[in-house]
Amino acid sequence: MNPINNLIARCDCNRPTVASIRGAGFTVKELDHGEFPKAPKWVRPPVVGTAQV
């Protein structure tokens, strides 16, 4: 799904989200990996948390 999503929405579903946030200079303070059980597999692993500069 990533090539289609990247073409339509300009979003990279395979992006390492937490590493990208840290790479942008933020410090991750809280982090929770969850799951949306009824969602399609490519959107199931949400990352919720807080980051600080």
C-alpha positions in Angstrom: 0.0 0.0 0.0 2.9 2.4 0.6 3.5 3.2 -3.1 -0.2 4.0 -3.7 -0.4 6.0 -0.5 2.7 7.9 -1.3 1.4 8.7 -4.8 -2.0 9.8 -3.6 -1.4 11.3 -0.1 2.3 12.0 -0.3 2.7 10.0 2.9 5.3 7.4 3.6 3.7 4.7 5.7 7.0 2.9 6.2 8.7 6.0 7.8 10.4 5.2 11.1 8.2 7.7 13.0 10.0 7.9 16.4 13.5 7.9 14.7 12.3 10.8 12.5 11.1 12.8 15.5 14.3 12.3 17.3 16.3 13.0 14.1 14.5 16.4 13.9 16.0 17.4 17.3 13.2 16.5 19.6 13.5 14.5 22.8 10.8 11.9 23.2 9.3 12.2 26.7 6.5 9.7 26.6 5.8 7.0 24.1 3.0 4.5 23.6 2.8 2.0 20.8 -0.8 1.0 20.2 -2.9 -0.9 17.7 -6.2 -0.3 15.9 -7.5 -3.9 15.7 -10.2 -3.1 13.2 -8.1 -0.9 10.9 -6.2 -2.2 7.9 -2.8 -3.6 8.7 -0.9 -0.7 7.2 -2.5 1.8 9.6 -2.6 -0.3 12.8 0.6 0.7 14.6 -0.1 4.2 15.9 2.5 5.9 18.0 1.2 8.3 20.6 3.4 10.4 22.9 5.0 13.7 23.7 8.2 15.3 22.5 10.1 18.4 23.5 12.7 20.5 21.8 
